[in-house]
Amino acid sequence: MDKSILKVSGVVAIVLGIICSLTIVGAIIGVPMIIGGVKLNDLSKLSDEDIAKNKETILIWSIIFLFICQISGILGIIYYISISNFSFDFKSNTTKYDELEKLNKLYKDKVLTKEEYESEKARILNN
C-alpha cells in the first residue's frame, strides 16, 4: 500500500509546526503539530500490518490536524479512509492454516476418512 500521503501529511505538519513555533504564542499550536507530524511520519515507515494496528492513531492525529493544520488533516483523513477500505486479511490466513493443521491431525489420528478429509480441506481452502 502506498504510504506517501501519510508521509506528506506528517512532513507538512512538521514544517508548519516549525513555522508556527517561531513565536512564543505560535509554539502553543506549533509544538503539537511537530509531535503529530513526527508520529505520522514514523507510522509511514511501518509495515501494512503495523499500520492496520495503529489506524486509530492516524485518525486521531488527522482529526486534531483538521483544527490546527487543515492540509495535514485532510491528507490524513484521506489515507485513513483508503486503509479502511483496504482489506487486511492477516488473521484469516493464520486461521486457515491452523484449521488445515487440525484437520491433518484428525486425519492422521484416523478420526476422518480420506473423503471427509479431502472435502473439508477443499472447503477451508475455498473460503
C-alpha positions in Angstrom: 0.0 0.0 0.0 1.3 3.5 -0.9 2.1 5.4 2.3 3.2 8.6 0.5 0.0 10.5 1.5 0.7 9.7 5.2 4.3 10.8 4.8 3.4 14.1 3.1 0.8 14.7 5.8 3.5 14.3 8.5 6.0 16.4 6.7 3.6 19.3 6.1 2.6 19.2 9.8 6.2 19.3 10.9 7.1 22.2 8.6 4.0 24.3 9.5 4.7 23.4 13.2 8.2 24.8 12.9 7.0 27.9 11.3 4.3 28.4 14.0 6.9 27.8 16.7 8.9 30.9 15.7 6.8 32.9 18.0 6.0 32.1 21.7 2.3 32.2 21.1 2.6 30.2 17.9 4.5 27.5 19.8 1.3 26.5 21.6 0.0 25.3 18.3 3.3 24.5 16.6 4.7 22.0 19.1 1.7 19.6 18.9 1.9 19.9 15.1 5.5 18.9 15.2 4.8 16.0 17.6 1.9 14.7 15.5 3.8 15.2 12.2 6.7 13.1 13.6 4.2 10.4 14.7 2.6 10.2 11.2 6.0 10.3 9.6 7.1 7.4 11.8 3.9 5.5 11.0 4.5 5.8 7.3 7.7 3.7 7.7 5.8 0.7 9.3 4.6 -2.4 7.5 0.9 -2.6 6.4 0.1 -5.0 9.3 1.5 -2.5 11.8 -0.3 0.4 10.2 -3.6 -1.6 10.4 -2.9 -1.9 14.2 -2.3 1.8 14.5 -5.0 3.2 12.2 -6.8 4.8 15.2 -3.7 6.9 15.9 -3.8 8.1 12.3 -7.5 9.0 12.7 -6.9 10.9 16.0 -4.0 12.9 14.7 -5.9 13.7 11.4 -8.8 15.0 13.4 -6.5 17.1 15.5 -4.9 18.5 12.4 -8.2 19.4 10.9 -8.4 22.1 13.5 -4.8 23.3 13.5 -3.3 22.3 10.2 -6.1 21.6 7.7 -3.8 20.3 4.9 -2.3 17.6 7.0 -5.7 16.8 8.5 -7.3 16.3 5.1 -4.4 14.2 3.8 -4.6 12.1 7.0 -8.3 11.5 6.7 -7.9 10.5 3.0 -5.2 8.0 4.0 -7.4 6.7 6.9 -10.3 6.2 4.5 -8.1 4.4 2.0 -6.7 1.9 4.6 -10.2 1.4 6.0 -11.4 0.3 2.5 -8.2 -1.9 2.1 -8.7 -5.5 3.3 -6.1 -6.5 5.9 -6.5 -10.3 5.9 -3.6 -11.3 8.2 -5.6 -13.1 10.8 -7.7 -15.1 8.4 -4.6 -16.6 6.8 -3.3 -17.9 10.1 -6.7 -19.2 11.0 -6.9 -21.1 7.7 -3.6 -22.7 8.2 -4.5 -23.6 11.8 -7.7 -25.2 10.6 -5.7 -27.2 8.0 -3.2 -28.3 10.6 -6.0 -29.5 12.9 -7.7 -31.2 10.0 -4.5 -33.0 9.1 -4.0 -34.2 12.7 -7.6 -35.6 12.8 -6.9 -37.4 9.5 -3.6 -38.8 10.8 -5.3 -40.0 14.0 -7.8 -41.8 11.8 -10.8 -39.8 13.1 -11.6 -38.7 9.5 -11.8 -40.8 6.3 -9.9 -39.8 3.2 -13.1 -38.5 1.6 -14.1 -36.4 4.7 -10.5 -35.1 4.9 -10.4 -34.0 1.2 -13.9 -32.4 1.3 -13.1 -30.4 4.5 -9.7 -29.4 3.1 -11.3 -28.1 -0.1 -13.9 -26.2 1.9 -11.2 -24.5 4.0 -9.1 -23.6 1.0 -12.0 -22.2 -0.9 -13.2 -19.9 1.8 
